[in-house]
């Protein structure tokens, strides 16, 4: 472990078989496994032994993987926890691999649970990366499916009112069939419109039913609202949908009837009080107001000077700025993929300088440019809506 209690290396006897490097936020940016070096400049993209590997996500779950060598493109099929259970070829649609899991994440073979990964992808139990050490990388820390718990204690107590959260090594409060832990910090089971997870009062064992009228909320600013609504309703226990909702959903992921606010749904609430469940659905249908980069800049925070520089310009000039920043983002992403194209002597640089460019300098440039892009788009939207 390092001084911040993060796994630094693993050993097999006296030999180091894997070592890790982390950024200032504690996220893994480099892994060396039996001589193979992998860089992680982004959560969904990495360079493995010089080859790029990119994952595609939908509603928080991995759905496809592109790899520059080998089996170039695979579709990933997941269960309710996000665990990859099936991979298929993109061309033929044929099955590549099938894998099932025991309750705490080991491979299942008949009635036997064994360690390992038979999938042609590092995404494994609950969609997390599976390392050759047999540990699962859960962002904040590592999980051991043999022990059924994390290998290091949590640095926080997610819920001081929940006695399970005082066991700092426990995985998903001892309920891995229902809960997931995307961050390595907190057991979660329901995702809201802001991609936050909520788990209170949603075990469905009976109780009252209550109509939830979607006409009370506006969701036109939430393009993922329908999928997240269905995810939430499935979790808290929907016993019936109003016909106005069900029929359009069959035909489209964005039913017109719901857009018009005409549908209702009935949910079963385990504790006899649907307050938390209704609030969860309202959060899905109507996202809370969060500070975007544009709002932060308007209030004098990051990029305030950048915003002032464009505030008095015509929309046409702002849109040119948007195009320029988009080109810069594309260029910086290409720098990470093809560094020698922009730095001819890249391979001759000190390895620490290589790491700095790939994992900090260029990703930070992309983050800053992405925020500036959001500032300009917010400014254009406000001007056009006046």
HELIX and SHEET records of a PDB file:
HELIX    1   1 UNK A  125  UNK A  127  5                                   3    
HELIX    2   2 UNK A  163  UNK A  166  5                                   4    
HELIX    3   3 UNK A  172  UNK A  174  5                                   3    
HELIX    4   4 UNK A  214  UNK A  216  5                                   3    
HELIX    5   5 UNK A  225  UNK A  236  1                                  12    
HELIX    6   6 UNK A  243  UNK A  251  1                                   9    
HELIX    7   7 UNK A  256  UNK A  259  1                                   4    
HELIX    8   8 UNK A  275  UNK A  285  1                                  11    
HELIX    9   9 UNK A  293  UNK A  298  1                                   6    
HELIX   10  10 UNK A  304  UNK A  311  1                                   8    
HELIX   11  11 UNK A  315  UNK A  337  1                                  23    
HELIX   12  12 UNK A  339  UNK A  342  1                                   4    
HELIX   13  13 UNK A  346  UNK A  348  5                                   3    
HELIX   14  14 UNK A  351  UNK A  356  1                                   6    
HELIX   15  15 UNK A  357  UNK A  361  3                                   5    
HELIX   16  16 UNK A  362  UNK A  384  1                                  23    
SHEET    1   A10 UNK A   9  UNK A  12  0                                        
SHEET    2   A10 UNK A  15  UNK A  22 -1                                        
SHEET    3   A10 UNK A  28  UNK A  33 -1                                        
SHEET    4   A10 UNK A  36  UNK A  42 -1                                        
SHEET    5   A10 UNK A  45  UNK A  48 -1                                        
SHEET    6   A10 UNK A  51  UNK A  58 -1                                        
SHEET    7   A10 UNK A  61  UNK A  67 -1                                        
SHEET    8   A10 UNK A  73  UNK A  78 -1                                        
SHEET    9   A10 UNK A  84  UNK A  89 -1                                        
SHEET   10   A10 UNK A  95  UNK A  98 -1                                        
SHEET    1   B 2 UNK A 107  UNK A 109  0                                        
SHEET    2   B 2 UNK A 112  UNK A 114 -1                                        
SHEET    1   C 4 UNK A 129  UNK A 130  0                                        
SHEET    2   C 4 UNK A 135  UNK A 137 -1                                        
SHEET    3   C 4 UNK A 142  UNK A 144 -1                                        
SHEET    4   C 4 UNK A 149  UNK A 150 -1                                        
SHEET    1   D 2 UNK A 190  UNK A 191  0                                        
SHEET    2   D 2 UNK A 197  UNK A 198 -1                                        
SHEET    1   E 3 UNK A 209  UNK A 213  0                                        
SHEET    2   E 3 UNK A 264  UNK A 268 -1                                        
SHEET    3   E 3 UNK A 238  UNK A 241 -1                                        
END                                                                             
